[in-house]
Amino acid sequence: MKDFIDLHTHTILSDGNFQTEEMIKMAAAEGIGHLAITDHNKIHTDIDRLRGLFPEMEIISASEVSSRYETAAGEIKEIHIVGLFLEQTEELKSFLAVNNDDNRERMTKMLEKLNSIGVELGCRSYDELHDRYFPERNFIGRPQLSQLIVDKGFADDADQAMDRYIGDYGDRLAYVPNEHIFAGIDRVIAEIHKAFGVAVLAHPYSYNLKEDEIISLIEHFRSLGGDGMEVLYGKYDDDKRARLRDLADRYGLLPSCGSDFHGKRKNDRLDHHFPPEYLEQLRAKHEEYLK
């Protein structure tokens, strides 16, 4: 059966670990017939070529767009919004180019912190990291840095490296917040809609927010015209999924689903077998915007 869906995946275009064609083949092997490639603040401009290479699969033009959000307590959070069914307009491409962070300064600061606590990786800047370990990549993110920490023997696996050193949760011994000034949630939703896309709030439990703060975020997102919310998220247990489904129903948001696959991390899988009926509601919203 090739009718499963996955509406949140990454490739080497941003911080994923596999080339696009390789990731698509992996998804097809798991029975996925409808795939959204959602690299961070990027869009695959060769989408027609990819569709020609894989005619048996629906490859959906998409992006995971970063936005700036201030909580009631005044804390700034980077919130991710998945845009699905995006028309690749020049206006959208220009917006994503400005909204994108190349991660160079942040990664250099993380390397400096790691070195200061004895986690010696053999490099002290983004350029050294790139030239020594990742010359084939145009973007290096935390998934790549966490795996390097493992390879150098400072963590047992990439999840432990994230929890101990550079993740949003845990000890955060070398964590550095992203200081890039992203567009506000309102602007991101507006740009997605101008490209006839559907705006989906990504992984609401992944922003280190309390339950009441998560609800405030959802309310804010909906009030600005947000369309959907990830409910079946690859890294959430059944309790979180059920809670998110209730919240989506309460606030009139379309449920979405995705693995957030990057590759080469523990429990990073494409075999979630998300049901196709979730896709059709989102597609109907896209078609509504096309009219």
KEDOTI-42273 format. One record per residue (C-alpha): x, y, z; residue in three letters. Coordinates in Angstrom, 3 decimals. Layout:
# residues N
east->X	north->Y	up->Z	r->ALA
...
This chain:
# residues 291
east->0.000	north->0.000	up->0.000	r->MET
east->1.330	north->3.420	up->-0.978	r->LYS
east->-1.374	north->5.676	up->0.406	r->ASP
east->0.135	north->6.794	up->3.716	r->PHE
east->1.087	north->10.429	up->4.175	r->ILE
east->3.872	north->12.391	up->5.834	r->ASP
east->3.528	north->16.168	up->5.878	r->LEU
east->6.710	north->17.135	up->7.729	r->HIS
east->10.142	north->15.958	up->6.537	r->THR
east->13.621	north->17.413	up->6.001	r->HIS
east->16.504	north->16.939	up->3.605	r->THR
east->20.055	north->18.189	up->3.218	r->ILE
east->18.605	north->21.448	up->1.846	r->LEU
east->18.262	north->22.485	up->5.497	r->SER
east->19.188	north->20.360	up->8.510	r->ASP
east->18.199	north->16.907	up->7.285	r->GLY
east->20.815	north->14.216	up->6.778	r->ASN
east->19.799	north->12.740	up->3.419	r->PHE
east->19.765	north->14.009	up->-0.131	r->GLN
east->16.248	north->14.741	up->-1.374	r->THR
east->16.021	north->11.824	up->-3.805	r->GLU
east->17.323	north->9.421	up->-1.175	r->GLU
east->14.776	north->10.569	up->1.393	r->MET
east->11.936	north->10.225	up->-1.139	r->ILE
east->13.024	north->6.652	up->-1.900	r->LYS
east->13.064	north->5.875	up->1.828	r->MET
east->9.551	north->7.297	up->2.192	r->ALA
east->8.284	north->5.257	up->-0.767	r->ALA
east->9.739	north->2.107	up->0.785	r->ALA
east->7.559	north->2.766	up->3.847	r->GLU
east->4.389	north->2.990	up->1.760	r->GLY
east->4.135	north->6.773	up->1.732	r->ILE
east->2.279	north->7.990	up->-1.324	r->GLY
east->1.925	north->11.665	up->-0.362	r->HIS
east->4.981	north->13.507	up->0.926	r->LEU
east->5.563	north->17.123	up->1.947	r->ALA
east->9.227	north->18.183	up->2.030	r->ILE
east->9.347	north->20.964	up->4.602	r->THR
east->12.900	north->22.241	up->4.872	r->ASP
east->13.411	north->25.217	up->7.175	r->HIS
east->12.698	north->28.532	up->5.446	r->ASN
east->13.484	north->26.874	up->2.139	r->LYS
east->11.412	north->25.581	up->-0.750	r->ILE
east->12.463	north->22.966	up->-3.280	r->HIS
east->12.482	north->24.936	up->-6.504	r->THR
east->13.134	north->21.739	up->-8.464	r->ASP
east->9.807	north->20.265	up->-7.395	r->ILE
east->8.750	north->19.536	up->-10.990	r->ASP
east->11.952	north->17.565	up->-11.600	r->ARG
east->11.349	north->15.558	up->-8.419	r->LEU
east->7.778	north->14.827	up->-9.445	r->ARG
east->9.066	north->13.609	up->-12.801	r->GLY
east->11.528	north->11.273	up->-11.090	r->LEU
east->8.867	north->9.869	up->-8.744	r->PHE
east->5.553	north->9.930	up->-10.653	r->PRO
east->3.999	north->7.347	up->-8.331	r->GLU
east->4.237	north->9.730	up->-5.371	r->MET
east->2.497	north->13.041	up->-4.699	r->GLU
east->5.301	north->15.414	up->-3.698	r->ILE
east->3.816	north->18.482	up->-2.030	r->ILE
east->5.508	north->21.863	up->-2.282	r->SER
east->6.023	north->22.998	up->1.310	r->ALA
east->8.266	north->24.708	up->3.854	r->SER
east->8.662	north->24.881	up->7.626	r->GLU
east->8.795	north->28.613	up->8.265	r->VAL
east->10.232	north->30.165	up->11.421	r->SER
east->8.312	north->32.925	up->13.183	r->SER
east->8.803	north->35.186	up->16.179	r->ARG
east->6.352	north->34.971	up->19.076	r->TYR
east->6.317	north->36.760	up->22.415	r->GLU
east->4.613	north->35.004	up->25.328	r->THR
east->2.497	north->36.808	up->27.916	r->ALA
east->5.569	north->36.730	up->30.178	r->ALA
east->7.618	north->38.560	up->27.557	r->GLY
east->9.717	north->35.563	up->26.489	r->GLU
east->10.619	north->35.398	up->22.794	r->ILE
east->10.032	north->32.017	up->21.139	r->LYS
east->10.820	north->30.721	up->17.670	r->GLU
east->7.595	north->29.094	up->16.482	r->ILE
east->7.496	north->26.936	up->13.363	r->HIS
east->4.646	north->27.067	up->10.869	r->ILE
east->4.417	north->24.503	up->8.083	r->VAL
east->3.148	north->25.883	up->4.808	r->GLY
east->1.573	north->23.168	up->2.638	r->LEU
east->0.622	north->23.276	up->-1.068	r->PHE
east->2.716	north->26.385	up->-1.690	r->LEU
east->2.741	north->28.015	up->-5.098	r->GLU
east->6.365	north->28.924	up->-5.793	r->GLN
east->5.889	north->32.613	up->-6.421	r->THR
east->8.792	north->35.060	up->-6.583	r->GLU
east->7.266	north->36.908	up->-3.633	r->GLU
east->7.357	north->33.763	up->-1.503	r->LEU
east->10.925	north->32.962	up->-2.516	r->LYS
east->12.025	north->36.486	up->-1.616	r->SER
east->10.305	north->36.310	up->1.766	r->PHE
east->11.871	north->32.963	up->2.640	r->LEU
east->15.316	north->34.222	up->1.627	r->ALA
east->15.046	north->37.138	up->4.062	r->VAL
east->13.486	north->35.008	up->6.810	r->ASN
east->16.140	north->32.319	up->6.548	r->ASN
east->19.021	north->32.184	up->9.036	r->ASP
east->22.261	north->30.651	up->7.744	r->ASP
east->23.051	north->29.502	up->11.308	r->ASN
east->26.707	north->30.512	up->11.083	r->ARG
east->26.885	north->32.813	up->14.099	r->GLU
east->24.768	north->30.565	up->16.300	r->ARG
east->26.773	north->27.459	up->15.464	r->MET
east->30.070	north->29.252	up->16.154	r->THR
east->28.805	north->30.319	up->19.579	r->LYS
east->27.745	north->26.740	up->20.365	r->MET
east->31.173	north->25.453	up->19.376	r->LEU
east->32.788	north->28.049	up->21.656	r->GLU
east->30.598	north->26.925	up->24.559	r->LYS
east->31.310	north->23.267	up->23.882	r->LEU
east->35.047	north->23.905	up->23.833	r->ASN
east->34.822	north->25.867	up->27.084	r->SER
east->33.356	north->22.854	up->28.909	r->ILE
east->35.825	north->20.369	up->27.464	r->GLY
east->33.835	north->19.062	up->24.517	r->VAL
east->36.624	north->19.379	up->21.968	r->GLU
east->35.414	north->18.681	up->18.439	r->LEU
east->38.473	north->19.869	up->16.581	r->GLY
east->36.918	north->23.089	up->15.338	r->CYS
east->36.007	north->26.453	up->16.812	r->ARG
east->33.931	north->28.144	up->14.124	r->SER
east->31.221	north->27.398	up->11.595	r->TYR
east->33.725	north->27.613	up->8.735	r->ASP
east->36.079	north->25.126	up->10.397	r->GLU
east->33.148	north->22.821	up->11.163	r->LEU
east->32.020	north->22.975	up->7.541	r->HIS
east->35.443	north->22.515	up->5.960	r->ASP
east->36.535	north->19.669	up->8.232	r->ARG
east->33.368	north->17.626	up->8.624	r->TYR
east->30.577	north->18.793	up->6.286	r->PHE
east->32.076	north->20.193	up->3.063	r->PRO
east->29.163	north->18.798	up->1.044	r->GLU
east->26.532	north->20.750	up->2.979	r->ARG
east->25.196	north->24.250	up->2.398	r->ASN
east->23.610	north->24.324	up->5.860	r->PHE
east->24.728	north->22.803	up->9.156	r->ILE
east->22.217	north->22.522	up->11.986	r->GLY
east->21.961	north->21.013	up->15.411	r->ARG
east->21.188	north->17.515	up->14.094	r->PRO
east->24.591	north->17.447	up->12.433	r->GLN
east->26.380	north->18.945	up->15.451	r->LEU
east->24.708	north->16.489	up->17.833	r->SER
east->25.847	north->13.541	up->15.713	r->GLN
east->29.401	north->14.893	up->15.683	r->LEU
east->29.290	north->15.087	up->19.498	r->ILE
east->28.367	north->11.385	up->19.480	r->VAL
east->31.082	north->10.506	up->16.981	r->ASP
east->33.662	north->12.192	up->19.216	r->LYS
east->32.532	north->10.166	up->22.228	r->GLY
east->30.844	north->12.887	up->24.294	r->PHE
east->27.345	north->11.333	up->24.157	r->ALA
east->25.859	north->7.895	up->23.566	r->ASP
east->23.430	north->9.043	up->20.879	r->ASP
east->22.192	north->12.206	up->19.209	r->ALA
east->19.226	north->12.564	up->21.566	r->ASP
east->21.548	north->12.503	up->24.569	r->GLN
east->23.784	north->15.076	up->22.881	r->ALA
east->20.785	north->17.352	up->22.384	r->MET
east->19.527	north->16.872	up->25.947	r->ASP
east->22.901	north->17.389	up->27.547	r->ARG
east->24.417	north->20.124	up->25.411	r->TYR
east->22.561	north->21.928	up->22.630	r->ILE
east->18.832	north->21.121	up->22.763	r->GLY
east->15.891	north->23.255	up->23.836	r->ASP
east->15.360	north->20.989	up->26.850	r->TYR
east->17.588	north->19.260	up->29.393	r->GLY
east->20.891	north->20.555	up->30.755	r->ASP
east->21.520	north->22.880	up->27.795	r->ARG
east->25.206	north->23.192	up->28.717	r->LEU
east->26.126	north->24.704	up->25.355	r->ALA
east->22.742	north->25.900	up->24.142	r->TYR
east->22.567	north->29.205	up->22.278	r->VAL
east->19.195	north->30.741	up->21.349	r->PRO
east->18.584	north->31.784	up->17.775	r->ASN
east->19.024	north->35.557	up->17.653	r->GLU
east->17.850	north->35.971	up->14.069	r->HIS
east->14.779	north->38.216	up->13.967	r->ILE
east->12.159	north->36.136	up->12.201	r->PHE
east->8.892	north->37.475	up->10.853	r->ALA
east->5.927	north->37.522	up->13.201	r->GLY
east->3.324	north->34.777	up->13.105	r->ILE
east->0.897	north->37.121	up->11.378	r->ASP
east->3.351	north->37.837	up->8.564	r->ARG
east->4.238	north->34.162	up->8.088	r->VAL
east->0.586	north->33.148	up->7.839	r->ILE
east->-0.082	north->35.993	up->5.396	r->ALA
east->2.843	north->35.009	up->3.157	r->GLU
east->1.722	north->31.364	up->3.130	r->ILE
east->-1.801	north->32.402	up->2.205	r->HIS
east->-0.553	north->34.714	up->-0.561	r->LYS
east->1.107	north->31.644	up->-2.049	r->ALA
east->-2.253	north->29.805	up->-1.770	r->PHE
east->-0.803	north->27.588	up->0.946	r->GLY
east->-2.251	north->26.162	up->4.143	r->VAL
east->-0.674	north->27.361	up->7.414	r->ALA
east->-0.150	north->24.609	up->10.018	r->VAL
east->1.199	north->25.143	up->13.536	r->LEU
east->4.058	north->22.678	up->13.971	r->ALA
east->4.678	north->20.519	up->17.075	r->HIS
east->2.995	north->22.710	up->19.747	r->PRO
east->4.566	north->20.779	up->22.639	r->TYR
east->8.123	north->21.451	up->21.442	r->SER
east->8.596	north->25.082	up->22.478	r->TYR
east->9.238	north->24.606	up->26.206	r->ASN
east->5.888	north->26.192	up->27.079	r->LEU
east->3.535	north->25.416	up->29.947	r->LYS
east->0.087	north->24.042	up->29.150	r->GLU
east->-1.652	north->27.412	up->29.513	r->ASP
east->1.030	north->29.017	up->27.327	r->GLU
east->0.482	north->26.371	up->24.643	r->ILE
east->-3.224	north->27.158	up->24.644	r->ILE
east->-2.467	north->30.890	up->24.374	r->SER
east->-0.196	north->30.178	up->21.396	r->LEU
east->-2.896	north->28.114	up->19.695	r->ILE
east->-5.499	north->30.816	up->20.318	r->GLU
east->-3.161	north->33.468	up->18.918	r->HIS
east->-2.332	north->31.371	up->15.856	r->PHE
east->-6.013	north->30.747	up->15.140	r->ARG
east->-6.957	north->34.410	up->15.637	r->SER
east->-4.438	north->35.384	up->12.944	r->LEU
east->-5.964	north->33.033	up->10.384	r->GLY
east->-3.965	north->29.857	up->10.967	r->GLY
east->-5.526	north->26.834	up->9.283	r->ASP
east->-4.276	north->23.692	up->10.982	r->GLY
east->-2.129	north->22.134	up->13.671	r->MET
east->0.071	north->19.070	up->13.854	r->GLU
east->-1.792	north->16.475	up->15.882	r->VAL
east->-0.179	north->13.196	up->14.861	r->LEU
east->3.439	north->14.205	up->15.360	r->TYR
east->6.132	north->11.573	up->15.083	r->GLY
east->7.835	north->12.347	up->18.386	r->LYS
east->4.689	north->12.616	up->20.563	r->TYR
east->3.073	north->9.804	up->22.531	r->ASP
east->-0.606	north->8.875	up->22.337	r->ASP
east->-1.564	north->11.138	up->25.251	r->ASP
east->-0.088	north->14.242	up->23.627	r->LYS
east->-1.671	north->13.346	up->20.299	r->ARG
east->-5.092	north->12.922	up->21.887	r->ALA
east->-4.737	north->16.235	up->23.716	r->ARG
east->-3.760	north->18.029	up->20.530	r->LEU
east->-6.670	north->16.497	up->18.650	r->ARG
east->-9.024	north->17.863	up->21.325	r->ASP
east->-7.442	north->21.309	up->21.071	r->LEU
east->-7.614	north->21.280	up->17.273	r->ALA
east->-11.320	north->20.465	up->17.465	r->ASP
east->-11.900	north->23.131	up->20.098	r->ARG
east->-10.269	north->25.898	up->18.077	r->TYR
east->-11.419	north->24.825	up->14.638	r->GLY
east->-7.990	north->23.883	up->13.322	r->LEU
east->-7.516	north->21.172	up->10.716	r->LEU
east->-5.463	north->18.248	up->12.058	r->PRO
east->-2.178	north->17.521	up->10.323	r->SER
east->0.477	north->14.886	up->10.776	r->CYS
east->4.157	north->14.416	up->10.153	r->GLY
east->7.249	north->12.587	up->11.295	r->SER
east->9.604	north->15.620	up->11.336	r->ASP
east->12.097	north->13.209	up->9.823	r->PHE
east->15.711	north->14.394	up->9.664	r->HIS
east->17.466	north->11.024	up->9.584	r->GLY
east->20.170	north->9.334	up->11.645	r->LYS
east->18.668	north->10.136	up->15.039	r->ARG
east->17.142	north->7.709	up->17.524	r->LYS
east->13.441	north->7.151	up->16.818	r->ASN
east->13.723	north->9.234	up->13.636	r->ASP
east->11.425	north->7.201	up->11.391	r->ARG
east->9.265	north->7.338	up->8.293	r->LEU
east->7.086	north->4.334	up->9.161	r->ASP
east->4.375	north->6.093	up->11.186	r->HIS
east->1.766	north->5.249	up->8.516	r->HIS
east->-0.308	north->8.394	up->8.960	r->PHE
east->-3.773	north->7.986	up->7.373	r->PRO
east->-4.576	north->9.756	up->4.072	r->PRO
east->-7.851	north->11.309	up->5.263	r->GLU
east->-5.898	north->14.015	up->7.095	r->TYR
east->-4.465	north->15.201	up->3.803	r->LEU
east->-7.785	north->15.657	up->2.036	r->GLU
east->-9.093	north->18.229	up->4.530	r->GLN
east->-5.920	north->20.264	up->4.115	r->LEU
east->-6.069	north->19.940	up->0.338	r->ARG
east->-9.660	north->21.214	up->0.372	r->ALA
east->-8.507	north->24.331	up->2.262	r->LYS
east->-5.775	north->24.895	up->-0.354	r->HIS
east->-8.320	north->24.576	up->-3.157	r->GLU
east->-10.515	north->27.081	up->-1.337	r->GLU
east->-7.664	north->29.600	up->-1.406	r->TYR
east->-7.154	north->28.997	up->-5.131	r->LEU
east->-10.669	north->30.170	up->-5.944	r->LYS
